[in-house]
Amino acid sequence: MPTTQEIRDHLTSLANSYGVPPALVLAVARTETANFDVNAVVPNLNTSGELLSTDYGLMQINDKTWIGNTLPGPDGQPFTITDSVKNDWTANANAGVALIADEYRKASDYQADKGGTAQTIAQQTYSAYNAGGALNENHALRYTKTGANADPRDQNFLAAYNTEQALAPAPAPATDQANTPPICDQPAPAPVTSGPVCDQPITDSATSGPTSEQPASGPTSDQPAPDSAATPPISEQPTTDQATAGPTSDLPTPDSAATPPICDPPPTDSESTPPISDQPTIDSAATNQAISDQQQQAAQQAALQAQQQQDQMQRQVQQDNERQVQENDERQQEDDERQLQEDDERQQQEDDEREEQENDERQEQQDMMESNRIA
């Protein structure tokens, strides 16, 4: 015996293979057998109590209408509906979804130039399916009747369809891939520097003396290049004797056009701007989870309302069926009583006629005897 979830999963898989919305297929099964009953058997009787046909299983396949018929399968290859639908729930489901797919195509074509919505197409599909498949005003368009003329079966289907629509998983929120670069392409944060050179203390030129008065010792370009690996940091180097260092005018001039001054960028207020590690981060996973929880709560509430509406409609249908059965019983009883009364009246009339005939015969014999006696 399959579980309800196994049945739902199997119907969803079949619906996808046939290109039919799963909510439509699940709503049909929910309406035909309220609790996805794979063993449901419903006889169809006329007013005299004679068996006309029988609906079998999960999708309520009618034996007189559909067994022996051929339909296209999910791969387009034809298959024949057999008696296996009576006791094999998977065969019953496959036959039902094939019938739904056929009616769904008809309804989609019919509604193409009429602006029909997905719900309208679904309603028309069920009306035709439930009525045995016929695209006409009395069957496929049965759902359009409203008020007192509305068919309870179509109302039950609409409630079930809304329930399945509410239970359907919500699509994941789409992200703008065009405007959101990959993490590896995002610019890296600027390195923290020790501050612009212009903020460093200025050398007291009065103590070091002007460079123009220093004795020349030859251009620095003739001096060997210092070994950077062996040269200690500036803070640890000994103070240069300006008297022997040579004039600075002989040093190579840096390319100021290619190398922007360090002092040009505006200083950063380090007291008001916290380090990157201290800035609060947005927990996107928690935000998405909160949105998902809200959507799930809304879907559950809508499903509960739709289920309550469907239960109310089913109770109404059950009451209508019980009233119909009671009316049929009363009508049958009246027919039986009327027939009995007619039989009694006929019997009484026959008895009266026979008695009258016997009296006539008796009177005739008496007359003959009286005539013979006188003669």
Beta strands, then each sheet from edge to edge (+ up, - down):
strand 1: 41-45
strand 2: 51-56
strand 3: 61-62
strand 4: 70-72
strand 5: 78-80
sheet 1: 1+ 2- 3+
sheet 2: 4+ 5-
end
